[in-house]
């Protein structure tokens, strides 16, 4: 999960039309412009036309991404490759539909407005819906298969050409250092939730990062999504089949275990990140999701060995980030009420306890004897 930084100022319709004009030759055909999605990172709008397919325009959030142009370039490269792969082999992930980047009249993948804001334009995937949590028994299998297709399609892509979209993202050592600095000077009340989270952090500090485990086992780095949470998957409204994974701003060169870990963390918590009770890692959802994933991608034994460590460390990492943000006065993750980030951290650590208790079952689901 990336930082939920404060949103950008909402632009006027005239400014939006001016931006759209840089991508399409017929802005007079615009019928409506509507806010799209519930994301708190980029400003996203659906543009409806009278006689052409709808498009999505987004202003990339410079408060989150240090170099929005690099992010735009990453997404353009990856989506072009995905389109070429699907066109070359219609039997490969036949149902997949990924957004494509619309270039400006000048041939760029982005447009910079007068205030320095960086915009991009993407095709819109219609007749599809996303969900904030699991809504049906088929959904985990479909999502796992979709993530597997995404990884499989990009297996031959040269990940070294991708720029780092978020330096320090998934850097556990960095998050641990930030926590240690913050815990020494905080002024928060020592509630039961606070004491529980601090106890979990300090008792379960993980000295071996996922990267170190991967190096020790010679696990290769591949192209990953970086943020495959539940609501970044699109499902066909009629069939319920997973057809896309979107929000590719965090695509990078990394470990498949990072994507699998974050995906399982998100899908396998039926109570959600704001749950109040019965926080548990649903092993049934885990088994169905990994079944779908392993049907779509050939995962080596060394990579299977990292699945449990991936979901455990990604859950720990997010809990640590939520708790540190609470210590620092809620600077990054947006809150609706006082103490919300503390509660989010509490949920993640409860989830991690459940993950720890089910290690054997998770490893069996990943195909480890």
Secondary structure, DSSP 8 states (H G I E B T S, - for coil): ------------HHHHHHHHHTT-S-GGGEEEEEE-SS-SSSEEEEEEESSS--EEEEEE-TTT-S-HHHHHHHHHHHHHHHHHHHHH-TTTTTT-----EE--TTS-S-EE-TTS-EEEEEE---SEE--SS--STTHHHHHHHHHHHHHHHTTTS-GGGS--SSTTTT-HHHHHHHHHHHHTT------HHHHHHHHHHHHS--SS-HHHHHHHTT---EEE-S---GGGEEEETTT--EEEE--GGG-EEE-HHHHHHHHHHHHT-TT-TT--S-----HHHHHHHHHHHHHHS---HHHHTTHHHHHHHHHHHHHHHHHHHHHTTS-SS--SSTTHHHHHHHHHHHHHHHHHHTHHHHHHHTT--
